Amino acid sequence: METSKKKSFSPKRVKSSHFRVANRSYFLDINLASNDKKYLKITRSLFMGEGNDRKYDSVVIFPEDIEGFQKSLKEVVSYIN
């Protein structure tokens, strides 16, 4: 019997930025997908206390969605400032 092995894909990071606030860290990464297209991955890392694992939440924004994302982000941020 032949078993197939899944290849694990680790995206290539093109550009990265991060910032920390209290027990949270935010990562903004531009990665290169297996089809050579760039995408934005935003990750929040939350410190859950000593002896506990961190909690990670991520959202991926594809190139065709960037313009709408920027427009909506700018709109909602204007209500904060």
C-alpha positions as CSV (number, residue, x, y, z in Angstrom):
1,M,0.0,0.0,0.0
2,E,1.3,3.4,-1.0
3,T,0.9,6.3,1.4
4,S,1.0,9.8,0.1
5,K,2.7,12.5,2.1
6,K,1.3,16.0,2.2
7,K,3.8,18.7,1.6
8,S,3.7,21.3,4.2
9,F,3.9,24.8,2.7
10,S,5.7,27.5,4.5
11,P,5.1,30.8,2.8
12,K,8.0,33.0,2.0
13,R,7.9,36.2,3.9
14,V,8.6,39.3,1.7
15,K,8.1,42.1,4.3
16,S,7.2,42.2,7.9
17,S,6.3,44.7,10.6
18,H,5.1,44.4,14.1
19,F,4.1,46.3,17.2
20,R,3.3,45.5,20.8
21,V,0.6,46.8,23.2
22,A,0.3,45.4,26.7
23,N,-0.2,41.7,26.4
24,R,-0.8,41.8,22.6
25,S,1.5,41.7,19.6
26,Y,0.4,42.5,16.1
27,F,2.3,41.2,13.0
28,L,1.7,42.5,9.5
29,D,3.4,40.2,7.0
30,I,3.5,40.3,3.2
31,N,4.0,36.7,2.1
32,L,4.5,35.0,-1.2
33,A,2.0,32.2,-2.0
34,S,2.9,29.0,-3.9
35,N,1.5,30.7,-7.1
36,D,4.0,33.6,-6.6
37,K,1.3,36.1,-5.6
38,K,1.7,38.3,-2.6
39,Y,-0.8,38.6,0.1
40,L,-1.2,40.4,3.5
41,K,-1.5,38.4,6.7
42,I,-2.4,40.2,9.9
43,T,-1.8,38.2,13.1
44,R,-2.6,39.1,16.7
45,S,-0.7,37.2,19.3
46,L,-2.2,37.3,22.8
47,F,-0.3,36.4,25.9
48,M,-2.5,34.2,28.1
49,G,-0.4,34.2,31.2
50,E,2.7,32.4,32.5
51,G,2.7,28.6,31.7
52,N,0.0,29.0,29.0
53,D,0.3,29.0,25.3
54,R,-0.2,32.2,23.3
55,K,-3.4,32.6,21.4
56,Y,-3.1,33.5,17.7
57,D,-5.7,35.0,15.4
58,S,-5.1,35.8,11.8
59,V,-6.8,37.3,8.8
60,V,-5.5,37.1,5.2
61,I,-6.1,39.9,2.7
62,F,-5.6,39.0,-1.0
63,P,-4.3,41.5,-3.5
64,E,-7.7,41.9,-5.2
65,D,-9.2,42.9,-1.8
66,I,-6.5,45.4,-0.7
67,E,-8.2,48.5,-2.1
68,G,-11.5,47.7,-0.4
69,F,-9.7,46.8,2.9
70,Q,-7.7,50.1,2.8
71,K,-10.9,52.2,2.1
72,S,-12.9,50.5,4.9
73,L,-10.0,50.7,7.4
74,K,-9.5,54.4,6.7
75,E,-13.2,55.0,7.1
76,V,-13.5,53.3,10.5
77,V,-10.2,54.7,11.8
78,S,-11.5,58.2,11.1
79,Y,-14.1,57.7,13.8
80,I,-11.5,56.9,16.4
81,N,-9.3,59.9,15.8
